[in-house]
């Protein structure tokens, strides 16, 4: 139930002003984790949501070009919060 999930997330979210939230998104937009991903020596599984507005599923191709041995999964009808939306489906 998307509305129920929205209410649950809003109830647990800290009270932050829109400008603080935008600053956080701007910081995430500049974050570059490529070096850390390349340095990690364990197995990697990266899941993408087909409806994710923050990390588009198209980024999977770039990730595979950087790290050809990683495993990629796509949950087509999921957004960025797919673990909250359907934890048993993952």
VENNORFEN-V336641 format. One record per residue. N is the residue number from 1. RES is the residue in one small letter. PSI is psi in radians with two decimals (none if undefined). OMEGA is omega in whole degrees, -180 to 180 (999 if undefined). D_FIRST is the distance of its C-alpha to the first C-alpha in Angstrom with 2 decimals. Layout:
n:N res:RES psi:PSI omega:OMEGA d_first:D_FIRST
n:N res:RES psi:PSI omega:OMEGA d_first:D_FIRST
This chain:
n:1 res:x psi:1.81 omega:-177 d_first:0.00
n:2 res:x psi:-0.66 omega:-179 d_first:3.83
n:3 res:x psi:-0.71 omega:177 d_first:5.59
n:4 res:x psi:-0.72 omega:178 d_first:5.35
n:5 res:x psi:-0.73 omega:178 d_first:6.24
n:6 res:x psi:-0.79 omega:179 d_first:8.69
n:7 res:x psi:-0.74 omega:180 d_first:10.14
n:8 res:x psi:-0.79 omega:180 d_first:10.67
n:9 res:x psi:-0.74 omega:180 d_first:12.34
n:10 res:x psi:-0.64 omega:180 d_first:14.35
n:11 res:x psi:-0.58 omega:-178 d_first:15.52
n:12 res:x psi:-0.12 omega:-177 d_first:16.85
n:13 res:x psi:2.49 omega:175 d_first:18.24
n:14 res:x psi:2.64 omega:178 d_first:21.96
n:15 res:x psi:1.81 omega:-179 d_first:23.31
n:16 res:x psi:2.54 omega:178 d_first:24.75
n:17 res:x psi:2.71 omega:177 d_first:26.34
n:18 res:x psi:-0.61 omega:-179 d_first:25.33
n:19 res:x psi:-0.62 omega:177 d_first:28.68
n:20 res:x psi:-0.75 omega:178 d_first:28.03
n:21 res:x psi:-0.73 omega:178 d_first:24.70
n:22 res:x psi:-0.66 omega:177 d_first:26.57
n:23 res:x psi:-0.70 omega:177 d_first:29.34
n:24 res:x psi:-0.73 omega:178 d_first:27.05
n:25 res:x psi:-0.67 omega:178 d_first:25.75
n:26 res:x psi:-0.68 omega:177 d_first:29.41
n:27 res:x psi:-0.78 omega:179 d_first:30.42
n:28 res:x psi:-0.63 omega:180 d_first:27.86
n:29 res:x psi:-0.47 omega:-179 d_first:29.18
n:30 res:x psi:-0.18 omega:-176 d_first:32.63
n:31 res:x psi:2.25 omega:180 d_first:31.82
n:32 res:x psi:1.87 omega:-177 d_first:33.63
n:33 res:x psi:0.16 omega:-176 d_first:32.90
n:34 res:x psi:-0.77 omega:-178 d_first:35.00
n:35 res:x psi:-0.74 omega:179 d_first:37.90
n:36 res:x psi:-0.69 omega:179 d_first:35.86
n:37 res:x psi:-0.68 omega:179 d_first:34.11
n:38 res:x psi:-0.56 omega:-178 d_first:37.56
n:39 res:x psi:-0.43 omega:-178 d_first:39.07
n:40 res:x psi:2.25 omega:-174 d_first:36.57
n:41 res:x psi:-0.07 omega:180 d_first:38.27
n:42 res:x psi:3.07 omega:177 d_first:35.59
n:43 res:x psi:2.60 omega:-179 d_first:33.25
n:44 res:x psi:2.29 omega:172 d_first:30.40
n:45 res:x psi:2.13 omega:180 d_first:27.05
n:46 res:x psi:2.10 omega:180 d_first:25.15
n:47 res:x psi:2.38 omega:179 d_first:21.63
n:48 res:x psi:2.53 omega:174 d_first:20.53
n:49 res:x psi:2.27 omega:-179 d_first:17.31
n:50 res:x psi:-0.38 omega:-179 d_first:18.19
n:51 res:x psi:0.31 omega:-176 d_first:16.19
n:52 res:x psi:2.12 omega:178 d_first:17.38
n:53 res:x psi:-0.21 omega:-179 d_first:19.13
n:54 res:x psi:-0.77 omega:179 d_first:20.99
n:55 res:x psi:1.66 omega:-176 d_first:22.44
n:56 res:x psi:2.56 omega:-180 d_first:22.79
n:57 res:x psi:-0.43 omega:179 d_first:23.03
n:58 res:x psi:-0.34 omega:178 d_first:26.56
n:59 res:x psi:-0.29 omega:179 d_first:27.60
n:60 res:x psi:-0.65 omega:179 d_first:27.72
n:61 res:x psi:-0.73 omega:177 d_first:31.04
n:62 res:x psi:-0.68 omega:180 d_first:32.54
n:63 res:x psi:-0.74 omega:178 d_first:31.50
n:64 res:x psi:-0.59 omega:177 d_first:33.17
n:65 res:x psi:-0.62 omega:180 d_first:36.24
n:66 res:x psi:-0.72 omega:-175 d_first:36.50
n:67 res:x psi:1.47 omega:-174 d_first:35.74
n:68 res:x psi:-0.29 omega:-177 d_first:36.45
n:69 res:x psi:0.02 omega:-180 d_first:35.89
n:70 res:x psi:2.77 omega:176 d_first:32.27
n:71 res:x psi:2.36 omega:-177 d_first:29.53
n:72 res:x psi:2.42 omega:174 d_first:26.76
n:73 res:x psi:2.59 omega:179 d_first:23.40
n:74 res:x psi:2.21 omega:173 d_first:20.97
n:75 res:x psi:1.71 omega:-166 d_first:17.30
n:76 res:x psi:-0.76 omega:-175 d_first:17.30
n:77 res:x psi:0.55 omega:-177 d_first:13.73
n:78 res:x psi:2.66 omega:176 d_first:12.87
n:79 res:x psi:-2.81 omega:-176 d_first:13.59
n:80 res:x psi:-0.51 omega:-176 d_first:15.65
n:81 res:x psi:0.73 omega:-174 d_first:13.22
n:82 res:x psi:-0.50 omega:178 d_first:12.65
n:83 res:x psi:-0.53 omega:177 d_first:13.71
n:84 res:x psi:-0.62 omega:-178 d_first:10.91
n:85 res:x psi:-0.77 omega:-175 d_first:8.22
n:86 res:x psi:1.25 omega:-175 d_first:9.90
n:87 res:x psi:-0.52 omega:-179 d_first:12.92
n:88 res:x psi:-0.35 omega:179 d_first:14.20
n:89 res:x psi:-0.26 omega:-180 d_first:14.29
n:90 res:x psi:none omega:999 d_first:16.68
